[in-house]
Amino acid sequence: MPDVIITEFMDETAVALIEARYETLYDPALADRQNHIPGMLEGTRALIVRNRTKVGAAILDAADRLSCVGRLGVGLDNIDMEACKARDVAVYPATGANDLSVAEYVITTAAMLLRHAYTANEAMLSGKWPRQALAGRELAGKTLGLVGFGSIAREVAWRAQMLGMTVLAYDPYSPADDPAWRLARNVSLDGLLETADVVSLHTPLTDQTRHMIDAGALARMKADAILINAARGGIVDEAALAAALKEGRPGGAALDVFETEPLTAEAGEKFKGIANLVLTPHIAGVTEESNERVSHLIAEKVLAHLDGAANAS
């Protein structure tokens, strides 16, 4: 049986580093066949996943020798951390390796939705010239509100400042004396929602943050504000957002993460017919460059763990 199983896509040069040292099964389609994974884990010492593989009781109970899980990303809501701790299974996220990619996604998407100039191909090719209708807004002079002020949000903040935006942030877990607050003004959630022209979410999914952006929160936002969620599905009440957008407020939204992933036709039905909405397949943190950084970081962490365990035995 393989020492290492990789269930989702990973940079192949990083896979090769692991294969050179340990017997490895790399099958990026395994996340689509999760019921098969427990039966493959006898003797497996390391499991490498992204966000779709659910590392819970079914996997942990079947993995008789599992000692570590490598997470090709930073969110850990697909991994039962308490169960891993109870079984002495180390979990290694790729902290910081995709911050830049997510930050660029947020800035790019905000600019696109504010400018409102990039959805006219069909009209243009039919001979129309909708110049006045597509006169949008600039980032400069607008207010960006960051819900959560961790490392990714801070990358967004300084880029937004360089583009002439005022930055607000809400994060009850970030100490008031943290030097990072030089990048943003510390405000309440209500104050942020009522003031920001662009609201970007940067919190984990917890019982406290689930549906944090609900119908009430959306109603408190400025009528022409933009909402971006590249954090975790479930933070936004998707039905409430779809209904609000159809009613004409807020001014637009981008969702890179969803309550149902992958997004099914049934789950996506509520979004049909909404013109000022951008939907992307959990791709904000995945660029060619970030995939290489994330993959190599996790390969190094898993190899160090396995090598250390081998030396200790």
N, C-alpha and C positions, 0 to 999 in steps of 0.2 A: 504494500500500500504506500502511497506517496507521503513524504514527510510534510509537504506543503501543498495546499489546495488553494487555487486562485479562482474565484467564482465570477469575477466581472473584469472588464477590460483594464489592461495595464500596459504601460509602455514595454514593448517587447525586449528592449535592451536591458531593462530592469528585471524582467522575467528571466532573461538569460543569466544574469548575475546569480539568481537564486538557483537556477537549474544546474549551474556549474558546481554547486556545493551540496545540494540536497535533491533528492528525488522529488519532482514537482509535477503536479497536474494543473495545467492552465486551460480552463474552459470558460471563456467569458459569457457563454450562454447558460451556465449553470444557474444563474439568478432567475432564469425563466423556468427552471425545473427544480424548485427548491425542495420539493418532496423527495427528490433523489439524493440530496446532500447527506442526510444523516447516515444512510447506508454506505457511504463512501469514506467515512471518517475513522474507521478502525486503524489505529496506529498513526494517524495524522497528528503532527505536532504544531503546525501553524496554519491558520486560515487567513486569507487576504480577501477583503470584500470592499465594495463601495457602499452605496446607500440602499440598494434594493434587497440585498441578502439579509434576512432576519436572523440574527444570532441570538436565539433564545433557547428555551428548554429542549426543544427537539434536537437541535444541533449539539448543545453542550452535554446533554445526557448521553448522546451517541459517541461523543469524541473522548475515547478512553485515555488518550495521551496528549490531548490539546493543551498547550501551555501559553500560546499567545494568539491574538487576533490583530492583524494589521488593517487599518481603515484608510482606504484611498480617498481621503477627504477629512473633514473636521467634525461634522455632525455625528452624534452618537445615539440618536433616538432609535436606530434600527438594531442596537446592541443592548442586551440586558446586562447593564453594568454591575448590578448587584449580584446577579447569578454568576457572572465571570469572576467577581471578587471572591464569592463563596467557594468557587472551584479553583482559586489561585491561577486564573487565566489572565495574563497581562493584556491590556488593550493599548495599541499604539495608533493614535490619529496622526494625520499629516499636518500638524499645526503650522500655519503660516505659509504653506507651500502654494496655496491657490488664492491667497488674499488679493494679489494684484489682478488676477483675472476677474474676480467678482467685482472689485472696485471699478474696473474699466467697464464692465457690463452695466453697472448702475449708472455711471456717468453717461455712457453712450445712449442708454435707453431713455434716461431722463431728457437728454438733449433731443432725441428723436421725437418723443411724445410732446414736448413743449413746442418744438419747431413745426410739427404737423405737416411736413412737406414731402414725405417719402412714400405716400400711399396713392399716388395719382397716375400710376402707369396706365391703368385701364382707361381712365378719362382722357389722358394725353393721346393714347393710341387710337382713340375714337374720334380725334379731331377737336377735342375741347381744350380750353386754355384757362384752367381754374386758378389763375394767379392770385386774385384777391382772396379767394376762399382758403388758400394755403399759406397766407401770411401768419406765421406763428409767433412764438415768443422766444426770447433769448434766455440762456442760463444766467448770464451776468445780471446782477441786481436782484436775483430771486433768492428765496430762503429755502435751504435744504434742512429737513428734519430727519434725524437718524434715531430710530427706535432700537436701542441697544448701542453700546459704544465700545465694542471689543476691537480686535486688531483689524478686521476687515472694514468696519465702520470708520476707523481712524484713517485708513488708506483712502476711503472715499472722501473724508472730511478735508484733507489737505489738498486733494485734487480739486474739489469744489471751490475751496478758497482761492486757488490759483486761477480759477475761471471767473472769479468775481462774485461768488455766492456768499451769503451769510449762512453760517452753519449752527443749528441747534441740535441738541442731543438729549435723549432721555435714557437714563440707565441707573436704576436704584442700587445696583451692585457695584458701581464704579465709585471709589472714594472721592469725596469732593476735593481732596488735595492732590489727586492724580495729575501729574504734569500734562497729560494728554488733553485736559480740559482747556488748554490754551488754543486747541483747534476748534472748540465749539462752546456755545453757551449752554449751561446745564439748566434744563427746564423740566416742568412737569409734562406728563403725557398729554393731558388736555391742552396745555399751552402750546405744545408742539403741533398737535393736530389742527388747532385753530389758526396757527400762524404760517405754517410751512406751505410753500408752493410745490415742493416735491417731498414726499414722505417715503423713506426707504427703510425696510425692516431688516434688523440684524440681531435677532434674538433666537435662542434655541426653542424648540417646541417642548413645552412643559404644561402641566395642569394649569399654571397661572397664565401662560401665554396663548393657550388654545383659544381661537376665535377672539383674540385681543382686538382685532380689527373687525368689529361686527357692525350691524346697522347703525347703532348709536355712534360709534367712532367715525364711521363714514359720514354721518350727518354733521359731525363737528368739523370736518375738514372743509377748507375753502372750496367753493363750488367748482373752480377751475383747477384744483390741485391734481397732482399726479401721484399715484401710489405704485411703489415697486416692491415686490416680494421675491427676493432671491435667497431667502433664509431657509424656511421650512414650510411645507404645506401644512395647513391646519391653523396657522397663525391668523390667516384671513378666513372669515366666513365667506366662502365662495358664492353661495346663493345670494347672500346679502349684497356682495359686490356686484354681481351680475345684475341684480334688480336695480341697484343704485345707478350703474352706468347706463342702463336702458332708460332711466328717468332723467339722464342728463347731467348727473354729478356723481363722483368727481369728474375732472376733466379728462382723465385717462388712467390706464393702469397697465402694468406689466407683471405677469406671473411666470416665474421660472420653476416654481415648486407647487405641488398640488396635494390636496387631501387624498386623492387616489393617484398613485404612480405605478406604472405609466398611466397617463390620462387616457381613459377609455372613451369611446364614442358616446356612451351613455352619460358618463360623468362630465363630458365636455359639452353636452347638448345645451346646457344653460348659458353658455358663452356665445352661441351662434347669433350672428347678426349684429354683434357689437363692434363698431368700426374703430373705436379709440382704445382698443385692447391688444396688447402684444402677449402671445403665449409662446414660451420656449421650453424645451424638454430637459429641465434640470441641467442646464449647460453653462450657467454663469461662471462656475469655477473650473470649467474644462476648456482649455485651449491646448494647442500642441505643446506650448512651453510649460504650462502648469501641469499637464499630464506627465511630462517628463520629470518635473521637479517632485511632484507627489509620488510618482512611482518609485523613483530612486530613493527618496527619503524613507519610504516604507520598506523597500527592499533592504536598505541598510539597517533599519531598526529590527526587522525580523531576523536577518542574518546575525546581528549582534546578539540578539536574544538566544537564538538556537546555538550559536557558538559558545556563549556563556554557559548555557545548560550542559552542553557537551563537555566543556572543560571542568565543570563542577562535578560531573558524574564519574 
